[in-house]
Amino acid sequence: MKKILIVALVLTVLGCKQESYESPVLVTVNGSVITQAELDQTLQRTLRIQNPDQVDEKLRKNILDTMVLSRVVTQAAEKQLDQAKQDELQMKIQMFREDLFLKAYLQKFSPPRPPTMQMIREYYTNNPEKFGGRSIHDYEMLAGVNKNDESKRVEIMQMFAKANKAADWRQYASQLLKQGVQVRYSQGQARDPILHERLRTTIKSMQKGDVSPVVLVDGAPFVLRIKAIRTVDPQPLEHVSADIRRSLLPIQLKKSLEKISSELMSQANIQYGSME
């Protein structure tokens, strides 16, 4: 019922200022008519049917009653909402109206091509991260603790430059601590939210076994090594193909629009106002 009310409200707002008297009038609400054509359209859109005649009288009456309620609410809103809110709604109505006319015009003169299965496969292959596919970088890291003492920082950076020769970084960090070099050992994954973006970017550019150069973050030195890279497969194509198809529809719509835009734009009188 909520969906029916929303559809009825949209049709009411679009049509209550310019009713068509060519279709039989079913109800008059404070001088505003609801026609048979409006009821049929609401039935088609709400119930997703082609032939509204197949709807039984009880359901037809229920939907008509909802349309009457919608008309009453719309009329009340036009009287009681402040002008700023009404202007906002009118702008949205105009945008919706233009979208309907655009799609109808394109359908007649330059119908958008439905996305093909090849397009869907290409989109799926080129955007695996949108469907859960990703690479997980497991790293280990040495971090310098003294970032304000320049001499200590230089010492730490010198020790980090030798880190690629150490097989066990946890043990290497313990050795440095015993020597008085303040370092911290940690490990994790590149997607860890606490990881600084500069370190995350460095990790994602590395391969398994790579050791990074010393990276400075807010004056503190870091060095990283990739322990493993694991791949998580995206969801199966058959599970996401419908979503991909919906994502590609605006692209196909734009292509159709581009085919006819040059001629239409050359015939239009367009004057831009100030953008300030």
PLY file of the C-alpha trace (Angstrom):
ply
format ascii 1.0
element vertex 276
property float x
property float y
property float z
element edge 275
property int vertex1
property int vertex2
end_header
0.00 0.00 0.00
2.89 2.36 0.77
4.27 1.83 -2.75
0.84 2.55 -4.25
0.63 5.81 -2.28
4.07 6.91 -3.49
3.19 6.22 -7.14
-0.11 8.01 -6.72
1.60 11.01 -5.14
4.04 11.28 -8.04
1.29 11.06 -10.62
-0.81 13.53 -8.66
1.95 16.12 -8.37
2.78 15.78 -12.06
-0.79 15.85 -13.22
-3.03 17.74 -10.83
-2.24 21.11 -12.43
-3.03 19.92 -15.93
-5.76 17.27 -15.84
-6.83 15.59 -19.06
-10.59 15.60 -19.60
-10.36 13.28 -22.62
-10.43 10.28 -20.30
-13.56 9.54 -18.24
-13.55 11.27 -14.86
-13.77 8.83 -11.94
-13.51 11.20 -8.98
-13.36 14.95 -8.42
-11.38 16.08 -5.37
-11.89 19.76 -4.52
-12.26 20.52 -8.22
-9.30 18.37 -9.31
-10.22 15.28 -11.32
-8.82 11.75 -11.28
-9.39 10.09 -14.63
-9.61 6.53 -15.84
-6.27 7.02 -17.62
-4.58 8.01 -14.36
-5.99 4.98 -12.58
-4.87 2.66 -15.39
-1.37 4.11 -15.32
-1.16 3.72 -11.55
-2.31 0.11 -11.85
0.27 -0.63 -14.53
3.17 0.96 -12.67
2.27 -0.33 -9.22
1.33 -3.89 -10.13
3.75 -4.10 -13.10
1.07 -5.32 -15.48
0.37 -4.51 -19.12
-3.42 -4.77 -19.09
-5.16 -2.94 -16.20
-8.45 -4.56 -17.17
-7.27 -7.80 -15.56
-7.40 -6.18 -12.08
-10.47 -7.11 -10.07
-12.89 -4.41 -8.94
-12.00 -4.64 -5.25
-8.30 -3.95 -5.84
-9.15 -1.29 -8.42
-11.36 0.46 -5.84
-8.66 0.24 -3.15
-6.09 1.84 -5.43
-8.52 4.53 -6.53
-9.19 5.33 -2.85
-5.44 5.63 -2.31
-5.20 8.02 -5.26
-7.97 10.13 -3.72
-6.04 10.25 -0.43
-2.93 11.19 -2.38
-4.74 14.04 -4.10
-6.06 15.35 -0.77
-2.59 15.23 0.80
-1.05 17.00 -2.21
-3.63 19.77 -2.11
-3.04 20.25 1.61
0.72 20.37 1.06
0.36 23.05 -1.62
-1.51 25.22 0.87
0.47 24.57 4.03
4.12 24.07 3.03
6.25 27.21 3.01
7.37 28.70 -0.31
10.97 27.54 0.01
9.85 23.92 0.42
7.41 24.22 -2.47
10.16 25.66 -4.69
12.39 22.72 -3.76
9.66 20.23 -4.63
8.87 21.98 -7.91
12.55 21.73 -8.88
12.50 17.98 -8.19
9.26 17.63 -10.16
10.82 19.45 -13.11
13.88 17.18 -13.00
11.65 14.10 -12.92
9.56 15.46 -15.79
12.66 16.12 -17.91
13.92 12.61 -17.20
10.63 11.11 -18.42
10.67 13.19 -21.62
14.34 12.40 -22.23
13.78 8.66 -22.00
10.65 8.84 -24.19
12.47 10.90 -26.83
15.48 8.61 -26.89
13.25 5.56 -27.08
11.66 6.98 -30.22
14.66 8.49 -32.03
17.76 6.81 -30.57
16.87 3.79 -28.43
19.65 2.87 -25.98
21.23 -0.49 -26.68
20.67 -2.90 -23.80
23.96 -3.97 -22.18
25.24 -7.12 -23.84
26.63 -10.09 -21.96
30.07 -9.18 -23.31
29.77 -5.68 -21.78
28.72 -7.23 -18.48
31.68 -9.65 -18.49
34.13 -6.84 -19.31
32.78 -4.67 -16.50
33.00 -7.63 -14.11
36.59 -8.40 -15.14
37.74 -4.77 -14.95
36.11 -4.02 -11.58
36.56 -7.10 -9.36
36.85 -4.96 -6.21
33.23 -3.85 -6.64
32.11 -7.44 -6.21
34.30 -8.48 -3.29
37.44 -9.36 -5.23
40.64 -8.02 -3.72
44.26 -8.70 -2.89
45.20 -8.87 0.78
48.78 -7.80 1.56
50.16 -9.23 4.81
53.05 -7.10 6.02
55.50 -6.74 8.88
56.88 -3.38 9.89
59.61 -1.75 11.92
58.78 1.69 13.27
61.14 4.20 14.83
60.00 5.64 18.16
62.26 8.71 18.45
61.12 11.13 15.76
62.08 14.43 17.40
65.71 13.58 18.13
67.50 14.04 14.82
70.59 12.02 15.76
68.45 9.12 17.03
66.31 9.24 13.90
69.38 9.05 11.67
70.64 6.08 13.68
67.29 4.29 13.32
67.21 4.94 9.58
70.69 3.48 9.25
69.58 0.35 11.12
66.44 0.10 8.98
68.54 0.26 5.81
70.10 -3.04 6.90
66.75 -4.69 7.66
66.59 -6.47 4.30
69.47 -8.68 5.49
67.57 -9.85 8.58
65.44 -12.96 8.14
63.52 -12.50 11.40
62.40 -8.92 11.94
60.92 -9.56 15.36
64.28 -10.83 16.54
66.04 -7.96 14.74
63.85 -5.44 16.58
64.74 -7.10 19.92
68.45 -6.83 19.09
68.10 -3.13 18.26
66.27 -2.49 21.52
69.10 -4.15 23.44
71.47 -1.77 21.66
69.38 1.19 22.80
67.76 1.83 19.41
64.09 2.57 20.07
62.06 0.61 17.49
58.75 -1.22 17.47
57.83 -4.37 15.53
54.31 -5.03 14.23
52.47 -6.92 11.53
49.09 -6.66 9.86
47.22 -6.18 6.59
47.20 -3.25 4.19
43.51 -2.60 4.81
44.04 -2.03 8.56
42.23 1.25 9.33
44.95 2.49 11.71
47.60 2.29 8.98
48.75 5.66 7.62
47.76 6.20 3.98
51.38 6.70 2.91
52.31 3.32 4.36
49.23 1.70 2.81
50.14 3.08 -0.61
53.69 1.79 -0.22
52.47 -1.68 0.73
50.10 -1.95 -2.23
52.95 -1.21 -4.64
55.07 -4.08 -3.31
55.30 -7.78 -4.08
55.81 -10.73 -1.76
59.24 -10.57 -0.12
59.86 -6.94 -1.07
61.42 -4.63 1.52
60.51 -0.96 1.23
62.92 1.93 1.46
62.68 3.90 4.70
59.39 5.82 4.73
58.99 8.95 6.88
55.55 9.66 8.34
55.33 12.82 10.45
59.07 12.59 11.03
59.01 8.96 12.19
60.88 6.34 10.09
59.23 3.09 8.97
60.33 0.12 6.92
58.01 -2.58 5.60
58.26 -6.11 4.24
55.53 -8.08 2.45
55.07 -11.52 3.97
52.28 -12.76 1.68
49.71 -11.63 -0.85
46.41 -13.47 -0.82
43.71 -13.14 -3.45
40.00 -13.15 -2.58
37.82 -13.99 -5.56
34.84 -11.75 -6.38
31.28 -13.03 -6.17
30.30 -15.27 -9.10
29.22 -13.38 -12.21
25.78 -14.94 -12.19
25.15 -13.43 -8.74
26.00 -9.86 -9.77
25.11 -9.69 -13.47
21.76 -7.98 -12.76
23.52 -5.29 -10.71
26.09 -4.78 -13.47
23.34 -4.48 -16.05
21.73 -1.70 -13.98
25.11 0.04 -13.64
25.62 -0.03 -17.40
22.19 1.34 -18.31
23.14 5.02 -17.65
26.25 4.54 -19.80
24.18 3.20 -22.68
21.71 6.04 -22.18
24.53 8.57 -22.43
25.79 6.98 -25.66
22.31 7.25 -27.19
22.07 10.87 -26.10
25.44 11.69 -27.68
24.19 10.41 -31.05
21.45 13.03 -31.24
22.92 15.81 -29.10
24.89 17.63 -31.82
21.88 18.38 -34.01
19.63 19.30 -31.09
22.25 21.57 -29.50
22.86 23.37 -32.81
19.15 24.20 -33.04
18.77 25.35 -29.43
19.06 28.91 -28.17
21.26 28.51 -25.06
22.28 31.40 -22.82
24.38 30.70 -19.74
23.98 32.88 -16.66
26.58 33.64 -14.03
27.96 30.65 -12.10
28.82 32.86 -9.08
0 1
1 2
2 3
3 4
4 5
5 6
6 7
7 8
8 9
9 10
10 11
11 12
12 13
13 14
14 15
15 16
16 17
17 18
18 19
19 20
20 21
21 22
22 23
23 24
24 25
25 26
26 27
27 28
28 29
29 30
30 31
31 32
32 33
33 34
34 35
35 36
36 37
37 38
38 39
39 40
40 41
41 42
42 43
43 44
44 45
45 46
46 47
47 48
48 49
49 50
50 51
51 52
52 53
53 54
54 55
55 56
56 57
57 58
58 59
59 60
60 61
61 62
62 63
63 64
64 65
65 66
66 67
67 68
68 69
69 70
70 71
71 72
72 73
73 74
74 75
75 76
76 77
77 78
78 79
79 80
80 81
81 82
82 83
83 84
84 85
85 86
86 87
87 88
88 89
89 90
90 91
91 92
92 93
93 94
94 95
95 96
96 97
97 98
98 99
99 100
100 101
101 102
102 103
103 104
104 105
105 106
106 107
107 108
108 109
109 110
110 111
111 112
112 113
113 114
114 115
115 116
116 117
117 118
118 119
119 120
120 121
121 122
122 123
123 124
124 125
125 126
126 127
127 128
128 129
129 130
130 131
131 132
132 133
133 134
134 135
135 136
136 137
137 138
138 139
139 140
140 141
141 142
142 143
143 144
144 145
145 146
146 147
147 148
148 149
149 150
150 151
151 152
152 153
153 154
154 155
155 156
156 157
157 158
158 159
159 160
160 161
161 162
162 163
163 164
164 165
165 166
166 167
167 168
168 169
169 170
170 171
171 172
172 173
173 174
174 175
175 176
176 177
177 178
178 179
179 180
180 181
181 182
182 183
183 184
184 185
185 186
186 187
187 188
188 189
189 190
190 191
191 192
192 193
193 194
194 195
195 196
196 197
197 198
198 199
199 200
200 201
201 202
202 203
203 204
204 205
205 206
206 207
207 208
208 209
209 210
210 211
211 212
212 213
213 214
214 215
215 216
216 217
217 218
218 219
219 220
220 221
221 222
222 223
223 224
224 225
225 226
226 227
227 228
228 229
229 230
230 231
231 232
232 233
233 234
234 235
235 236
236 237
237 238
238 239
239 240
240 241
241 242
242 243
243 244
244 245
245 246
246 247
247 248
248 249
249 250
250 251
251 252
252 253
253 254
254 255
255 256
256 257
257 258
258 259
259 260
260 261
261 262
262 263
263 264
264 265
265 266
266 267
267 268
268 269
269 270
270 271
271 272
272 273
273 274
274 275
